[in-house]
Amino acid sequence: MANRRRWTTEEILDTAADLLRRSDAESFSVRKLAAELGTDSSSLYRHFRTKTELLRALADRILVGAMEGYRPEGDWKQRLTALALRLREAFGEQPQIAVVWGRYASSGAGSRLVMEEVLQALRASGLAEEEIPARYHRIAILFAALIASEAGVSTVTPEEHEQGMELFRVAVLGADPERFPALAHFAREVRPLGADRRAAFEELIAAQLADVEAAIRTRPARPAARG
């Protein structure tokens, strides 16, 4: 019997990423991945103990790629905005993995690179040291939520999109003004979730950073040290 080929970790991740492009995180399984590689599940568990561990590794690899060649430029707000857009673009090429990141996060080198840049930018903002961890947490959640949400929309097929738009029109334009007076009033101005997502993405990031800036401005001045 011929010796079974030993797959490298990178080859396994490459194949898993390709499989996710053709399916989704819900239907993805180690068994399906093993079949794609022409091996059995047990051989993959030597590299990754669980499906979740493998998915986290995939997400982290996207983060590593996003941070490759990154150089902080501008003030702290420009740095965080540039970082958000960089992550958005990187995960936009692999939307199924963006959903994975939003659900499971990651804990590898890529995650540490992103965390370090967010924390460094917040330090540069002049925010009080004791406030930085909480602000970091809010920003990280916002980044992951926005990117995962956008990724979910981008995986919708044209047929599903058209069906969703029709349902949206029925729900909004057909709203009973007696029961839903505000919705009926704004019906022609209310837009579906898929509209102008890039603008909404940037505005939400800007709003979060403006909140940080407001906290810096309103921070009580520390008493001058006595000589």
N, C-alpha and C positions, 0 to 999 in steps of 0.2 A: 504493500500500500504506500502510495507516494506521501511524502511528508506534507502536512498541511502548512500553507503559507502563514507566516507571522506578520500581521498587519501592524504598522506603526501607529502611534497615537494620532499623528497628523493625518494619516490616510483614513483613519476611522472618522475623524472630525470632518474631513473633506466629504466623505461619503454621506455622513449624517446631514451635513448642510445641504447637499444636493437632494437628499431624500425629503428634507423639510421644504425645499422649494416646490416639490411636486405634491406635497400633502400638507399637514399641519401638525402642531404640537400635540393636539388631542389624540390623533390617530397614530402618531409616531410611537414606535416601540423598539426596544433593543432586539427583539426577535426579527422584526422587519429589517432592521439595519444589518443584522447578521446574515439574513437571506440575501440582501443586496451585495454583501461582501463574499458570499459563498462560503460561509463558515457557520459556526453555532454560537449561541449566546454566551456560553461559558467562556469562550476565548476573549470576548469583549469585556467581560467582567474582570479580567486581569488588569485592564486599563481604567475602567470606571466601575465603581461598586454598584451604582444605581443609574436608572434612566435620568433622574434629576441631576446627578453629578455630571453626566455627559452633557445635558442641556446647558447647565451652568458653564461648562467649559466652552461650549459653542458661543455663548453670549460673551464670555470673557475674551475670546479670540477676536470678536468684532471690536471690542473696546481697545484691545492692543493695536489692532489695525487703525482704528480711528485716531489714536494718540501718536502713531508713528509720524515723525517729522513735525509734530506740534511744537510751536514756540509761542509762549505767552506774549501778547502784544497789547498795548493800550492800557487803560485804567482797569480797575477790578470789574466794572460792569461790562466793558468791552470783552474782557477775557471770558467771563461766564457766558455771555451771549454767543461768542465765537465757539466756545466749547459745546454749548447746547446745539448749535447748528451743525457742528462737526459730527456729533453723535447722531443727530437726526439723519444726516446724509448717509452715514455708515450703515445704520440699521435700515434705512430706506432701501438698500440694495438686498437686504435679507429680512424682509418684514416678518416672516414667521419666527425668526430668532429674536426680533424686537419684542414680540409678544412673550417669548420665553423669558427675556430679561426683565420685563415688567412684572412677571409672575414670580420668578425664582431669584432674581438678582444674580450676582456672581461674587466670587471671592478671590480671584486670581490676580495676576500682575496687571491686567487691564483695569480691573476695578480699583486697584490701589493707585494707579496713575490718575484716574479720573478723580478719586477722592482727594488725592494730594493737590491737584490743581484747584478744585473747588475750595478747599481749606486755605490754600495759599492766597487765592484771590480774596476770600473773605478777610483774611488777616490784613491784606493790603488796603482793604476798604476803611480801616480805622474802627471797625466794629469791636466792641468790648470782647476780650478773650472768652469770658464766661458765656457769651451769647452765641459764639461761633458754632458749637456743636448742634444746637437746636436749629439754627439757620441753615446749616449744611443739610440737615435731615429734610427740611422743607424743600430745599432746592433739589435734592436728589430725588425725592418723591415726585416733584413736578416734572423733572426731566423724564423720568421713567414712565410716568403716566401719560404724558403728552406723546412721547415717541411710540409707546405701545399702542395707544389709541389710534394714532395715525396709521401705524402698521396694520392694525386690524381692518381699517377702511380700505387700505391699498390692496388687500388680498381678495376683495369682493369682485366677483366676475361681472362683466358688463350686463348680463341678464339680471343678476341679483341687484345691481345698482339701479337699473331702470325700474325693477319691481319696487325697490325701496323708495325711489323718488315718487312713484305713483301713489304708494301708501302714504307718503308724507303729504302729498298734495291733497289727498282725500281727508286725512286727519286734520290738516290746517285749514284749507279753504272750505271744508265742509263742516267746520265746527259750529255748533249751535250757539248763537250769540246770547241766548238766555242763560245757558249753562256755563259757557266759556266766553264771557264778554271781552276779556283782555285778549284772548287768543283770536277771537273774531276781529277785534279792532286792528291788531297788528299782523293779521294773516298774510297780507301781500308783502310785508317787509321781513317776516321771519324767514330765515334761511336754513336749509338742511345742514346737518353736521359736517358733510363733506365739503362745504363751500369755503373757499379762502382759508384753508387750513394753515398755510404757511404764515399768513398775516396774523391769524389768531395765535399761532404758536409763539411768534415773536412778541406779540402784545402781552401774552400771559407771562412770558419770561421777564419782560420789561416791568410789568406790574409787581412781580415778586421782588425784583432788584430795587425798585422804587420804595418798596416797603422796608427793605434793609436800609436804604439810604435815609429814610425818615427816622428809623430807629437810631441811626448814628447822630443825626441832627438834634434829636430830642434828648439825647443822653445827658444827664446832669454832669456839669463840669466837675472834675476832681479838684479838691482843695489843693492849693499850692503847698509844696513841701516847705517846712520851716527850716531856715538856715541855722 
